[in-house]
Amino acid sequence: MTDHSDIFIARSVGIVAVASGFILGMHGLDHPDTIWLNTALGLIVTGMLAQAYALFRSFTRATQKNKDKKNL
């Protein structure tokens, strides 16, 4: 895998999870006595965590590149 593939995977998973969470959330709000609302909230939180991980990795990768440039 390349150096930034984990960032791409985390962002993709985050986007899909958040979008799925909102779609299931709309269904869960129509049927609040089912498990769909809790599942939707879990998907939204999972997507946000995946996006936060991607942001963190992007930041650490950028700072590492800056350190490498300064050391040359």
DOMARPA-284924 format. One record per residue: residue number from 1; residue in one letter; x, y, z of N, C-alpha, C, O, CB in turn. Coordinates in nm, 3 decimals. Glycine has a CB too. Layout:
BEGIN
{n:NUM	res:A	nx:X	ny:Y	nz:Z	cax:X	cay:Y	caz:Z	cx:X	cy:Y	cz:Z	ox:X	oy:Y	oz:Z	cbx:X	cby:Y	cbz:Z}
...
end
This chain:
BEGIN
{n:1	res:M	nx:0.083	ny:-0.118	nz:0.000	cax:0.000	cay:0.000	caz:0.000	cx:0.087	cy:0.124	cz:0.000	ox:0.199	oy:0.125	oz:0.052	cbx:-0.094	cby:0.000	cbz:0.120}
{n:2	res:T	nx:0.034	ny:0.228	nz:-0.059	cax:0.109	cay:0.353	caz:-0.061	cx:0.097	cy:0.424	cz:0.073	ox:0.024	oy:0.380	oz:0.162	cbx:0.060	cby:0.443	cbz:-0.173}
{n:3	res:D	nx:0.169	ny:0.532	nz:0.086	cax:0.175	cay:0.604	caz:0.212	cx:0.042	cy:0.667	cz:0.249	ox:0.011	oy:0.680	oz:0.368	cbx:0.281	cby:0.711	cbz:0.204}
{n:4	res:H	nx:-0.037	ny:0.706	nz:0.153	cax:-0.162	cay:0.776	caz:0.183	cx:-0.286	cy:0.692	cz:0.157	ox:-0.397	oy:0.746	oz:0.154	cbx:-0.169	cby:0.901	cbz:0.102}
{n:5	res:S	nx:-0.272	ny:0.563	nz:0.137	cax:-0.390	cay:0.480	caz:0.110	cx:-0.478	cy:0.467	cz:0.234	ox:-0.600	oy:0.456	oz:0.220	cbx:-0.347	cby:0.342	cbz:0.062}
{n:6	res:D	nx:-0.420	ny:0.469	nz:0.354	cax:-0.502	cay:0.461	caz:0.474	cx:-0.589	cy:0.585	cz:0.490	ox:-0.700	oy:0.577	oz:0.542	cbx:-0.414	cby:0.442	cbz:0.598}
{n:7	res:I	nx:-0.539	ny:0.699	nz:0.445	cax:-0.617	cay:0.822	caz:0.449	cx:-0.735	cy:0.813	cz:0.353	ox:-0.848	oy:0.849	oz:0.387	cbx:-0.530	cby:0.944	cbz:0.416}
{n:8	res:F	nx:-0.708	ny:0.765	nz:0.233	cax:-0.814	cay:0.750	caz:0.133	cx:-0.921	cy:0.651	cz:0.179	ox:-1.040	oy:0.676	oz:0.161	cbx:-0.755	cby:0.704	cbz:-0.001}
{n:9	res:I	nx:-0.880	ny:0.540	nz:0.237	cax:-0.975	cay:0.439	caz:0.285	cx:-1.058	cy:0.495	cz:0.400	ox:-1.180	oy:0.476	oz:0.403	cbx:-0.901	cby:0.311	cbz:0.331}
{n:10	res:A	nx:-0.995	ny:0.565	nz:0.493	cax:-1.068	cay:0.622	caz:0.606	cx:-1.170	cy:0.725	cz:0.560	ox:-1.282	oy:0.729	oz:0.610	cbx:-0.972	cby:0.685	cbz:0.707}
{n:11	res:R	nx:-1.131	ny:0.809	nz:0.465	cax:-1.226	cay:0.909	caz:0.414	cx:-1.342	cy:0.844	cz:0.342	ox:-1.456	oy:0.886	oz:0.357	cbx:-1.155	cby:1.008	cbz:0.322}
{n:12	res:S	nx:-1.313	ny:0.742	nz:0.263	cax:-1.420	cay:0.673	caz:0.190	cx:-1.516	cy:0.604	cz:0.285	ox:-1.638	oy:0.615	oz:0.270	cbx:-1.360	cby:0.570	cbz:0.093}
{n:13	res:V	nx:-1.462	ny:0.534	nz:0.383	cax:-1.547	cay:0.468	caz:0.482	cx:-1.628	cy:0.571	cz:0.560	ox:-1.745	oy:0.549	oz:0.588	cbx:-1.463	cby:0.382	cbz:0.579}
{n:14	res:G	nx:-1.566	ny:0.683	nz:0.594	cax:-1.636	cay:0.787	caz:0.667	cx:-1.751	cy:0.846	cz:0.590	ox:-1.860	oy:0.867	oz:0.645	cbx:-1.540	cby:0.897	cbz:0.705}
{n:15	res:I	nx:-1.730	ny:0.872	nz:0.462	cax:-1.837	cay:0.928	caz:0.379	cx:-1.952	cy:0.831	cz:0.366	ox:-2.068	oy:0.869	oz:0.381	cbx:-1.783	cby:0.964	cbz:0.240}
{n:16	res:V	nx:-1.920	ny:0.705	nz:0.340	cax:-2.025	cay:0.603	caz:0.323	cx:-2.101	cy:0.582	cz:0.454	ox:-2.224	oy:0.570	oz:0.454	cbx:-1.964	cby:0.470	cbz:0.275}
{n:17	res:A	nx:-2.029	ny:0.578	nz:0.566	cax:-2.095	cay:0.556	caz:0.694	cx:-2.186	cy:0.672	cz:0.733	ox:-2.297	oy:0.650	oz:0.781	cbx:-1.990	cby:0.534	cbz:0.803}
{n:18	res:V	nx:-2.141	ny:0.794	nz:0.712	cax:-2.225	cay:0.910	caz:0.746	cx:-2.348	cy:0.915	cz:0.657	ox:-2.459	oy:0.939	oz:0.705	cbx:-2.145	cby:1.040	cbz:0.734}
{n:19	res:A	nx:-2.329	ny:0.893	nz:0.527	cax:-2.443	cay:0.896	caz:0.435	cx:-2.543	cy:0.785	cz:0.469	ox:-2.664	oy:0.809	oz:0.469	cbx:-2.395	cby:0.881	cbz:0.289}
{n:20	res:S	nx:-2.493	ny:0.665	nz:0.496	cax:-2.582	cay:0.555	caz:0.534	cx:-2.653	cy:0.585	cz:0.665	ox:-2.770	oy:0.552	oz:0.682	cbx:-2.503	cby:0.424	cbz:0.546}
{n:21	res:G	nx:-2.581	ny:0.648	nz:0.758	cax:-2.642	cay:0.683	caz:0.886	cx:-2.757	cy:0.781	cz:0.870	ox:-2.860	oy:0.768	oz:0.936	cbx:-2.538	cby:0.741	cbz:0.978}
{n:22	res:F	nx:-2.740	ny:0.879	nz:0.782	cax:-2.849	cay:0.974	caz:0.761	cx:-2.968	cy:0.908	cz:0.691	ox:-3.083	oy:0.938	oz:0.724	cbx:-2.799	cby:1.093	cbz:0.678}
{n:23	res:I	nx:-2.942	ny:0.821	nz:0.596	cax:-3.052	cay:0.751	caz:0.529	cx:-3.127	cy:0.662	cz:0.628	ox:-3.250	oy:0.664	oz:0.632	cbx:-2.999	cby:0.667	cbz:0.411}
{n:24	res:L	nx:-3.053	ny:0.584	nz:0.706	cax:-3.120	cay:0.501	caz:0.806	cx:-3.185	cy:0.585	cz:0.915	ox:-3.287	oy:0.545	oz:0.971	cbx:-3.020	cby:0.404	cbz:0.869}
{n:25	res:G	nx:-3.128	ny:0.701	nz:0.944	cax:-3.187	cay:0.789	caz:1.043	cx:-3.322	cy:0.841	cz:1.001	ox:-3.413	oy:0.854	oz:1.084	cbx:-3.095	cby:0.904	cbz:1.071}
{n:26	res:M	nx:-3.337	ny:0.871	nz:0.874	cax:-3.468	cay:0.916	caz:0.825	cx:-3.571	cy:0.805	cz:0.841	ox:-3.686	oy:0.830	oz:0.878	cbx:-3.460	cby:0.961	cbz:0.677}
{n:27	res:H	nx:-3.530	ny:0.683	nz:0.811	cax:-3.621	cay:0.569	caz:0.829	cx:-3.648	cy:0.546	cz:0.978	ox:-3.760	oy:0.515	oz:1.018	cbx:-3.561	cby:0.441	cbz:0.764}
{n:28	res:G	nx:-3.543	ny:0.562	nz:1.060	cax:-3.559	cay:0.543	caz:1.204	cx:-3.648	cy:0.646	cz:1.268	ox:-3.718	oy:0.615	oz:1.365	cbx:-3.425	cby:0.546	cbz:1.270}
{n:29	res:L	nx:-3.649	ny:0.768	nz:1.216	cax:-3.738	cay:0.871	caz:1.271	cx:-3.884	cy:0.841	cz:1.236	ox:-3.975	oy:0.877	oz:1.311	cbx:-3.698	cby:1.010	cbz:1.219}
{n:30	res:D	nx:-3.906	ny:0.776	nz:1.122	cax:-4.043	cay:0.736	caz:1.087	cx:-4.091	cy:0.620	cz:1.173	ox:-4.210	oy:0.607	oz:1.199	cbx:-4.051	cby:0.698	cbz:0.939}
{n:31	res:H	nx:-3.998	ny:0.537	nz:1.217	cax:-4.030	cay:0.419	caz:1.298	cx:-3.941	cy:0.420	cz:1.423	ox:-3.844	oy:0.344	oz:1.429	cbx:-4.011	cby:0.285	cbz:1.216}
{n:32	res:P	nx:-3.972	ny:0.504	nz:1.522	cax:-3.882	cay:0.520	caz:1.637	cx:-3.874	cy:0.399	cz:1.730	ox:-3.784	oy:0.391	oz:1.814	cbx:-3.923	cby:0.639	cbz:1.716}
{n:33	res:D	nx:-3.967	ny:0.306	nz:1.717	cax:-3.966	cay:0.190	caz:1.806	cx:-3.878	cy:0.076	cz:1.752	ox:-3.871	oy:-0.030	oz:1.814	cbx:-4.107	cby:0.139	cbz:1.827}
{n:34	res:T	nx:-3.813	ny:0.097	nz:1.639	cax:-3.725	cay:-0.005	caz:1.583	cx:-3.579	cy:0.026	cz:1.618	ox:-3.549	oy:0.127	oz:1.681	cbx:-3.742	cby:-0.014	cbz:1.430}
{n:35	res:I	nx:-3.491	ny:-0.063	nz:1.576	cax:-3.349	cay:-0.048	caz:1.605	cx:-3.278	cy:0.045	cz:1.507	ox:-3.161	oy:0.076	oz:1.527	cbx:-3.282	cby:-0.184	cbz:1.604}
{n:36	res:W	nx:-3.346	ny:0.090	nz:1.403	cax:-3.282	cay:0.167	caz:1.296	cx:-3.227	cy:0.300	cz:1.341	ox:-3.125	oy:0.345	oz:1.289	cbx:-3.379	cby:0.189	cbz:1.185}
{n:37	res:L	nx:-3.292	ny:0.364	nz:1.436	cax:-3.243	cay:0.495	caz:1.482	cx:-3.110	cy:0.480	cz:1.555	ox:-3.018	oy:0.559	oz:1.533	cbx:-3.347	cby:0.561	cbz:1.574}
{n:38	res:N	nx:-3.100	ny:0.381	nz:1.642	cax:-2.973	cay:0.357	caz:1.712	cx:-2.863	cy:0.315	cz:1.615	ox:-2.748	oy:0.355	oz:1.630	cbx:-2.991	cby:0.250	cbz:1.820}
{n:39	res:T	nx:-2.898	ny:0.234	nz:1.516	cax:-2.801	cay:0.193	caz:1.416	cx:-2.753	cy:0.313	cz:1.336	ox:-2.633	oy:0.325	oz:1.307	cbx:-2.861	cby:0.088	cbz:1.322}
{n:40	res:A	nx:-2.844	ny:0.402	nz:1.301	cax:-2.808	cay:0.523	caz:1.226	cx:-2.714	cy:0.611	cz:1.307	ox:-2.616	oy:0.662	oz:1.253	cbx:-2.933	cby:0.601	cbz:1.188}
{n:41	res:L	nx:-2.742	ny:0.628	nz:1.434	cax:-2.654	cay:0.709	caz:1.518	cx:-2.516	cy:0.646	cz:1.529	ox:-2.415	oy:0.717	oz:1.528	cbx:-2.715	cby:0.726	cbz:1.658}
{n:42	res:G	nx:-2.511	ny:0.515	nz:1.539	cax:-2.382	cay:0.445	caz:1.542	cx:-2.304	cy:0.463	cz:1.413	ox:-2.182	oy:0.481	oz:1.417	cbx:-2.403	cby:0.298	cbz:1.568}
{n:43	res:L	nx:-2.373	ny:0.458	nz:1.300	cax:-2.306	cay:0.478	caz:1.172	cx:-2.253	cy:0.620	cz:1.157	ox:-2.144	oy:0.641	oz:1.104	cbx:-2.402	cby:0.446	cbz:1.058}
{n:44	res:I	nx:-2.330	ny:0.717	nz:1.203	cax:-2.286	cay:0.856	caz:1.194	cx:-2.162	cy:0.878	cz:1.282	ox:-2.068	oy:0.944	oz:1.240	cbx:-2.399	cby:0.952	cbz:1.237}
{n:45	res:V	nx:-2.163	ny:0.823	nz:1.401	cax:-2.047	cay:0.837	caz:1.490	cx:-1.926	cy:0.765	cz:1.431	ox:-1.814	oy:0.817	oz:1.437	cbx:-2.079	cby:0.781	cbz:1.631}
{n:46	res:T	nx:-1.947	ny:0.647	nz:1.375	cax:-1.837	cay:0.573	caz:1.312	cx:-1.779	cy:0.652	cz:1.195	ox:-1.657	oy:0.659	oz:1.179	cbx:-1.885	cby:0.435	cbz:1.264}
{n:47	res:G	nx:-1.865	ny:0.710	nz:1.115	cax:-1.818	cay:0.791	caz:1.003	cx:-1.741	cy:0.913	cz:1.047	ox:-1.640	oy:0.949	oz:0.986	cbx:-1.934	cby:0.834	cbz:0.918}
{n:48	res:M	nx:-1.787	ny:0.976	nz:1.154	cax:-1.716	cay:1.093	caz:1.205	cx:-1.579	cy:1.054	cz:1.262	ox:-1.482	oy:1.128	oz:1.246	cbx:-1.800	cby:1.164	cbz:1.312}
{n:49	res:L	nx:-1.572	ny:0.940	nz:1.328	cax:-1.444	cay:0.892	caz:1.380	cx:-1.348	cy:0.858	cz:1.266	ox:-1.228	oy:0.886	oz:1.275	cbx:-1.464	cby:0.770	cbz:1.469}
{n:50	res:A	nx:-1.400	ny:0.798	nz:1.160	cax:-1.316	cay:0.767	caz:1.044	cx:-1.264	cy:0.895	cz:0.980	ox:-1.148	oy:0.902	oz:0.940	cbx:-1.394	cby:0.684	cbz:0.941}
{n:51	res:Q	nx:-1.348	ny:0.997	nz:0.970	cax:-1.304	cay:1.124	caz:0.914	cx:-1.201	cy:1.192	cz:1.005	ox:-1.106	oy:1.253	oz:0.956	cbx:-1.425	cby:1.217	cbz:0.893}
{n:52	res:A	nx:-1.219	ny:1.181	nz:1.134	cax:-1.122	cay:1.239	caz:1.228	cx:-0.987	cy:1.167	cz:1.217	ox:-0.882	oy:1.231	oz:1.223	cbx:-1.174	cby:1.230	cbz:1.373}
{n:53	res:Y	nx:-0.989	ny:1.036	nz:1.200	cax:-0.866	cay:0.961	caz:1.181	cx:-0.796	cy:1.004	cz:1.052	ox:-0.674	oy:1.022	oz:1.051	cbx:-0.894	cby:0.809	cbz:1.178}
{n:54	res:A	nx:-0.873	ny:1.022	nz:0.945	cax:-0.815	cay:1.066	caz:0.818	cx:-0.754	cy:1.206	cz:0.832	ox:-0.647	oy:1.233	oz:0.777	cbx:-0.921	cby:1.065	cbz:0.707}
{n:55	res:L	nx:-0.821	ny:1.293	nz:0.904	cax:-0.768	cay:1.427	caz:0.926	cx:-0.638	cy:1.422	cz:1.006	ox:-0.542	oy:1.492	oz:0.973	cbx:-0.871	cby:1.514	cbz:0.998}
{n:56	res:F	nx:-0.636	ny:1.341	nz:1.110	cax:-0.517	cay:1.326	caz:1.192	cx:-0.400	cy:1.271	cz:1.110	ox:-0.288	oy:1.321	oz:1.121	cbx:-0.545	cby:1.234	cbz:1.311}
{n:57	res:R	nx:-0.426	ny:1.169	nz:1.029	cax:-0.320	cay:1.110	caz:0.946	cx:-0.272	cy:1.209	cz:0.840	ox:-0.153	oy:1.214	oz:0.810	cbx:-0.370	cby:0.982	cbz:0.879}
{n:58	res:S	nx:-0.363	ny:1.288	nz:0.784	cax:-0.323	cay:1.390	caz:0.687	cx:-0.232	cy:1.493	cz:0.753	ox:-0.132	oy:1.535	oz:0.695	cbx:-0.447	cby:1.459	cbz:0.626}
{n:59	res:F	nx:-0.267	ny:1.533	nz:0.874	cax:-0.187	cay:1.630	caz:0.947	cx:-0.049	cy:1.574	cz:0.980	ox:0.051	oy:1.642	oz:0.960	cbx:-0.259	cby:1.672	cbz:1.074}
{n:60	res:T	nx:-0.044	ny:1.451	nz:1.031	cax:0.086	cay:1.392	caz:1.066	cx:0.171	cy:1.368	cz:0.942	ox:0.293	oy:1.382	oz:0.947	cbx:0.066	cby:1.261	cbz:1.143}
{n:61	res:R	nx:0.109	ny:1.333	nz:0.832	cax:0.183	cay:1.312	caz:0.707	cx:0.240	cy:1.445	cz:0.656	ox:0.355	oy:1.450	oz:0.611	cbx:0.092	cby:1.249	cbz:0.599}
{n:62	res:A	nx:0.162	ny:1.551	nz:0.664	cax:0.209	cay:1.682	caz:0.618	cx:0.322	cy:1.733	cz:0.707	ox:0.420	oy:1.788	oz:0.655	cbx:0.093	cby:1.782	cbz:0.617}
{n:63	res:T	nx:0.312	ny:1.717	nz:0.836	cax:0.418	cay:1.762	caz:0.925	cx:0.544	cy:1.680	cz:0.906	ox:0.655	oy:1.732	oz:0.918	cbx:0.373	cby:1.756	cbz:1.070}
{n:64	res:Q	nx:0.529	ny:1.551	nz:0.878	cax:0.645	cay:1.467	caz:0.853	cx:0.716	cy:1.510	cz:0.725	ox:0.839	oy:1.511	oz:0.720	cbx:0.603	cby:1.319	cbz:0.844}
{n:65	res:K	nx:0.640	ny:1.544	nz:0.623	cax:0.700	cay:1.593	caz:0.498	cx:0.776	cy:1.722	cz:0.521	ox:0.884	oy:1.742	oz:0.466	cbx:0.593	cby:1.613	cbz:0.392}
{n:66	res:N	nx:0.720	ny:1.812	nz:0.602	cax:0.787	cay:1.939	caz:0.633	cx:0.917	cy:1.914	cz:0.709	ox:1.017	oy:1.981	oz:0.684	cbx:0.695	cby:2.031	cbz:0.713}
{n:67	res:K	nx:0.915	ny:1.819	nz:0.802	cax:1.037	cay:1.786	caz:0.877	cx:1.144	cy:1.728	cz:0.784	ox:1.262	oy:1.759	oz:0.797	cbx:1.005	cby:1.687	cbz:0.990}
{n:68	res:D	nx:1.101	ny:1.642	nz:0.691	cax:1.196	cay:1.583	caz:0.598	cx:1.257	cy:1.689	cz:0.507	ox:1.376	oy:1.681	oz:0.476	cbx:1.128	cby:1.476	cbz:0.514}
{n:69	res:K	nx:1.179	ny:1.787	nz:0.464	cax:1.231	cay:1.895	caz:0.379	cx:1.331	cy:1.981	cz:0.455	ox:1.432	oy:2.025	oz:0.399	cbx:1.117	cby:1.982	cbz:0.326}
{n:70	res:K	nx:1.304	ny:2.006	nz:0.583	cax:1.395	cay:2.089	caz:0.662	cx:1.526	cy:2.017	cz:0.690	ox:1.630	oy:2.082	oz:0.703	cbx:1.329	cby:2.131	cbz:0.794}
{n:71	res:N	nx:1.523	ny:1.885	nz:0.700	cax:1.644	cay:1.809	caz:0.730	cx:1.734	cy:1.794	cz:0.608	ox:1.851	oy:1.758	oz:0.623	cbx:1.606	cby:1.672	cbz:0.782}
{n:72	res:L	nx:1.683	ny:1.822	nz:0.490	cax:1.767	cay:1.812	caz:0.370	cx:1.851	cy:1.930	cz:0.354	ox:1.928	oy:1.939	oz:0.259	cbx:1.685	cby:1.793	cbz:0.247}
end
